[in-house]
Amino acid sequence: MNIINLHNNSSPKDCYYILDSNVWLPILGIDDEPTSQHYKIFFDKIFKLEHAKIVLCSLQLSEILNRLLRFHARKLYDLKYKSRSGSPKFTEFYKSEYRCSEQFKLQYESIIDDIEGYFSHIVFKDLTDAEFSVITSFDSKKSDFNDHYLYLLAKQESAIIITHDADFFGLDIEVGTYNFKLYKSYTDSIKPKN
């Protein structure tokens, strides 16, 4: 396990990176963390390197698309139905009204265009030759399935995961973060015990 404090070492190298969804989402339009700007700057630095690549898998692409589309749908829903009696539940609105709308189509195409704009530095990879039991066996107290999948993909591709999520602590991969708590947990774990 090696956790890199990106505050002190923010120069990417020519290698594979996996950006956690909490890093992708601010890059693509959901900016809910004060540290998001740091990750955007690191992302831009990756694009200045000729051989640095960002690994994106089908599972993560699905997660990102769904989160972004729901984010935009929520804004529309709140605008249309806020404080109105008899309004549909958000999930009903999303499935029966928003997904059938021109706004959905335009938003989807906009997100796809944004992702395609990064194709020069994206490689699409999924797990290969992984056994079902390996993919589905993880400690749910420490992570979720998607994080586990990204961890396995990082091992397969010798990639560095860039994340703000503490779920990647204690794994045998390299992780880069601006999360001081995650980095401190790592440094505390490697200090010699008295």
C-alpha positions as CSV (number, residue, x, y, z in Angstrom):
1,M,0.0,0.0,0.0
2,N,1.2,3.4,-0.9
3,I,-0.8,6.6,-0.5
4,I,0.5,9.7,-2.2
5,N,-0.4,13.1,-0.7
6,L,-1.1,15.1,-3.8
7,H,-0.7,18.3,-1.9
8,N,3.0,17.5,-1.7
9,N,3.4,15.5,-4.9
10,S,1.0,16.8,-7.5
11,S,3.1,16.0,-10.6
12,P,1.6,13.0,-12.4
13,K,3.8,10.6,-14.2
14,D,3.5,8.7,-17.4
15,C,1.4,5.7,-16.3
16,Y,-2.2,4.5,-16.0
17,Y,-4.6,6.3,-13.6
18,I,-8.1,5.4,-12.5
19,L,-10.1,8.4,-11.4
20,D,-12.7,7.5,-8.8
21,S,-16.2,8.7,-9.6
22,N,-15.8,11.3,-6.9
23,V,-13.0,12.8,-9.0
24,W,-14.8,12.4,-12.4
25,L,-18.1,14.0,-11.3
26,P,-16.6,17.5,-10.6
27,I,-14.7,17.3,-13.8
28,L,-18.0,16.7,-15.6
29,G,-20.1,19.2,-13.8
30,I,-21.1,18.2,-10.2
31,D,-19.0,20.3,-7.9
32,D,-19.9,19.6,-4.4
33,E,-16.5,19.4,-2.6
34,P,-14.2,22.3,-1.8
35,T,-11.2,20.1,-2.9
36,S,-12.7,19.4,-6.3
37,Q,-10.5,22.2,-7.8
38,H,-7.4,20.3,-6.8
39,Y,-8.5,17.2,-8.6
40,K,-9.4,19.2,-11.7
41,I,-5.9,20.7,-11.7
42,F,-4.3,17.2,-11.4
43,F,-6.6,16.0,-14.2
44,D,-5.3,18.8,-16.4
45,K,-1.7,17.9,-15.6
46,I,-2.3,14.3,-16.8
47,F,-3.3,15.7,-20.2
48,K,0.0,17.5,-20.5
49,L,1.8,14.2,-20.4
50,E,2.1,12.3,-23.7
51,H,1.9,8.8,-22.3
52,A,-0.3,9.2,-19.1
53,K,-3.6,7.5,-19.6
54,I,-6.9,7.3,-17.6
55,V,-8.5,3.9,-17.4
56,L,-12.3,4.0,-17.7
57,C,-14.4,0.8,-17.4
58,S,-18.0,0.1,-18.4
59,L,-19.1,-0.1,-14.8
60,Q,-17.7,3.3,-13.9
61,L,-19.0,4.9,-17.1
62,S,-22.5,3.7,-16.2
63,E,-22.1,5.1,-12.7
64,I,-21.0,8.4,-13.9
65,L,-23.7,8.8,-16.6
66,N,-26.4,7.8,-14.1
67,R,-25.2,10.2,-11.4
68,L,-24.9,13.1,-13.8
69,L,-28.3,12.5,-15.5
70,R,-30.0,12.2,-12.1
71,F,-28.2,15.4,-10.9
72,H,-29.6,17.4,-13.9
73,A,-33.0,15.7,-13.5
74,R,-33.2,16.7,-9.9
75,K,-32.6,20.3,-10.7
76,L,-35.4,20.2,-13.3
77,Y,-37.7,18.4,-10.9
78,D,-37.1,20.9,-8.1
79,L,-37.7,23.8,-10.5
80,K,-40.9,22.2,-11.8
81,Y,-42.4,20.6,-8.7
82,K,-40.9,22.3,-5.7
83,S,-43.6,22.9,-3.0
84,R,-46.4,21.7,-5.3
85,S,-49.0,19.3,-3.8
86,G,-49.7,16.2,-5.8
87,S,-46.3,16.2,-7.5
88,P,-44.8,12.8,-8.5
89,K,-42.0,11.3,-6.6
90,F,-38.6,12.0,-8.1
91,T,-38.0,8.4,-9.3
92,E,-41.4,8.4,-11.0
93,F,-40.6,11.8,-12.6
94,Y,-37.1,10.6,-13.7
95,K,-38.4,7.4,-15.3
96,S,-41.6,8.5,-16.9
97,E,-41.1,12.1,-17.6
98,Y,-37.4,13.1,-17.7
99,R,-35.9,10.1,-19.6
100,C,-38.5,10.6,-22.4
101,S,-37.8,14.3,-22.7
102,E,-35.7,16.4,-25.1
103,Q,-33.8,17.7,-22.0
104,F,-32.6,14.2,-21.2
105,K,-31.5,13.6,-24.8
106,L,-29.6,16.9,-24.9
107,Q,-28.0,16.4,-21.5
108,Y,-27.0,12.8,-22.3
109,E,-25.4,14.0,-25.6
110,S,-23.6,16.8,-23.8
111,I,-22.1,14.4,-21.2
112,I,-21.0,12.0,-24.0
113,D,-19.4,14.9,-25.9
114,D,-17.5,16.0,-22.7
115,I,-16.2,12.5,-22.2
116,E,-15.2,12.1,-25.9
117,G,-13.2,15.4,-25.5
118,Y,-10.9,13.4,-23.3
119,F,-10.4,10.4,-25.6
120,S,-6.8,11.3,-26.3
121,H,-5.9,10.2,-22.7
122,I,-8.6,7.6,-22.0
123,V,-8.3,3.9,-22.4
124,F,-11.3,1.7,-22.0
125,K,-10.5,-1.5,-20.0
126,D,-12.5,-4.0,-18.0
127,L,-11.4,-6.9,-15.9
128,T,-10.2,-9.8,-17.9
129,D,-9.9,-13.4,-16.7
130,A,-11.2,-12.5,-13.2
131,E,-13.1,-15.3,-11.5
132,F,-16.6,-14.6,-10.3
133,S,-15.7,-15.3,-6.7
134,V,-12.8,-12.7,-6.9
135,I,-15.1,-10.1,-8.4
136,T,-17.9,-10.6,-5.9
137,S,-15.8,-11.2,-2.7
138,F,-15.2,-8.0,-0.8
139,D,-15.5,-6.5,2.7
140,S,-18.7,-4.5,2.6
141,K,-17.7,-2.8,5.8
142,K,-14.8,-1.2,4.0
143,S,-16.0,-0.6,0.5
144,D,-18.8,-1.1,-2.0
145,F,-18.8,-3.3,-5.1
146,N,-17.9,-0.5,-7.5
147,D,-14.8,0.5,-5.4
148,H,-13.8,-3.2,-5.2
149,Y,-14.1,-3.5,-9.0
150,L,-11.9,-0.4,-9.4
151,Y,-9.4,-1.8,-7.0
152,L,-9.2,-5.1,-9.0
153,L,-8.9,-3.1,-12.2
154,A,-6.1,-1.0,-10.8
155,K,-4.2,-4.2,-9.8
156,Q,-4.7,-5.7,-13.3
157,E,-3.6,-2.5,-15.1
158,S,-0.9,-1.4,-12.5
159,A,-2.8,1.9,-12.3
160,I,-2.8,4.5,-9.6
161,I,-6.3,5.3,-8.2
162,I,-7.0,9.0,-7.7
163,T,-9.7,9.4,-5.1
164,H,-11.0,11.4,-2.2
165,D,-12.6,8.3,-0.8
166,A,-11.2,6.6,2.3
167,D,-12.6,3.3,1.1
168,F,-9.3,2.7,-0.7
169,F,-7.2,2.7,2.5
170,G,-5.3,-0.5,3.3
171,L,-5.2,-2.0,-0.2
172,D,-2.1,-3.2,-2.0
173,I,-2.2,-0.5,-4.7
174,E,-1.0,3.0,-5.2
175,V,-3.6,5.7,-4.3
176,G,-3.3,9.5,-4.8
177,T,-5.4,11.8,-2.8
178,Y,-5.9,15.3,-1.5
179,N,-7.8,13.8,1.5
180,F,-5.6,14.6,4.5
181,K,-7.6,12.1,6.7
182,L,-6.9,9.3,4.2
183,Y,-3.2,10.2,4.0
184,K,-2.8,10.6,7.7
185,S,-4.4,7.1,8.3
186,Y,-1.7,5.7,5.9
187,T,1.2,7.5,7.6
188,D,-0.1,6.5,11.0
189,S,-0.3,2.9,9.8
190,I,3.4,2.8,8.7
191,K,4.9,4.4,11.8
192,P,6.9,2.0,14.0
193,K,5.1,0.9,17.1
194,N,6.8,1.6,20.4
